[in-house]
Structure formats: C-alpha cells, structure tokens
Amino acid sequence: MTKPEPSITPPPVLDPKPAVQAAIQRYAQAFERRDANALRAVWPSMGDKYTGYKSAFELANSIRMRVSIQSIDVANDGASALARAEVSQDYTPKGAKTKSVTSPAIFHLIKSNGGWLISDVQ
C-alpha cells in the first residue's frame, strides 16, 4: 500500500492593495503634519519638489488633506502599482483664509524592501 503524496499548499497570496492604500495614507498624513521629511520618506524620488513642499509647509498654519482612492491597479509582477484618486486639500496659510482645492491625482508606486513607496504623483 502506497502512502498518498502530501499535498503542497502554496503560500497565500496577500492582497497588496491595503499596503498601497497605507502608503498613500502616509503621504496625506505628511501633508497634515506639514512634515517634508515624512513626505520624502514615502516618496523618496521626489527630488527638487522637496524644497517647494518644505516651504509650503512652513508657510501653512494648517493643511487638511483627504485622498479618496477610486482604483488601484497592481502590475502582474507585483512590483508596481497605479492608484487613481481624488485629492481634496484645505490649505490655510499663516494669517490668511483657507484655500480649498479638489483635483484628480494618479499615484505611481513601487514595491521596495517589502513595502510600498510612491515614485510619482501626477
């Protein structure tokens, strides 16, 4: 009598979408905290934009940002993703009235060291 072959169960495939959403949430939180270094941590390839954001954050009394993600498309290789969203921002400069803007945004993300980072925002 032969023993049945042990069944080999493949490891579960984790849905990357919650981790992609978390990266975009860190982006929004960096704006709300007016923290250019936190923004650069989630978007390390931002380059020269860092200086502009740092200045805007210093001039702000407060920033409120809401990101409503409409879709997330993860590449077949699982190494990159594209998220389409609507971004609403209430920017209150020191000593001035709040300016509210809502616009579409496309977040390009890459997987790096097991986590997701933003590579570009359009």
C-alpha positions, 0 to 999 in steps of 0.5 A, spaced: 500 500 500 502 506 497 502 512 502 498 518 498 503 524 496 502 530 501 499 535 498 503 542 497 499 548 499 502 554 496 503 560 500 497 565 500 497 570 496 496 577 500 492 582 497 497 588 496 492 593 495 491 595 503 499 596 503 498 601 497 492 604 500 497 605 507 502 608 503 498 613 500 495 614 507 502 616 509 503 621 504 496 625 506 498 624 513 505 628 511 501 633 508 497 634 515 503 634 519 506 639 514 512 634 515 517 634 508 521 629 511 515 624 512 513 626 505 520 624 502 520 618 506 514 615 502 516 618 496 523 618 496 524 620 488 521 626 489 527 630 488 527 638 487 519 638 489 522 637 496 524 644 497 517 647 494 513 642 499 518 644 505 516 651 504 509 650 503 509 647 509 512 652 513 508 657 510 501 653 512 498 654 519 494 648 517 493 643 511 487 638 511 488 633 506 483 627 504 485 622 498 479 618 496 482 612 492 477 610 486 482 604 483 488 601 484 491 597 479 497 592 481 502 590 475 502 582 474 509 582 477 507 585 483 512 590 483 508 596 481 502 599 482 497 605 479 492 608 484 487 613 481 484 618 486 481 624 488 485 629 492 481 634 496 486 639 500 484 645 505 490 649 505 490 655 510 496 659 510 499 663 516 494 669 517 490 668 511 483 664 509 483 657 507 484 655 500 480 649 498 482 645 492 479 638 489 483 635 483 484 628 480 491 625 482 494 618 479 499 615 484 505 611 481 508 606 486 513 601 487 514 595 491 521 596 495 524 592 501 517 589 502 513 595 502 510 600 498 513 607 496 510 612 491 515 614 485 510 619 482 504 623 483 501 626 477 
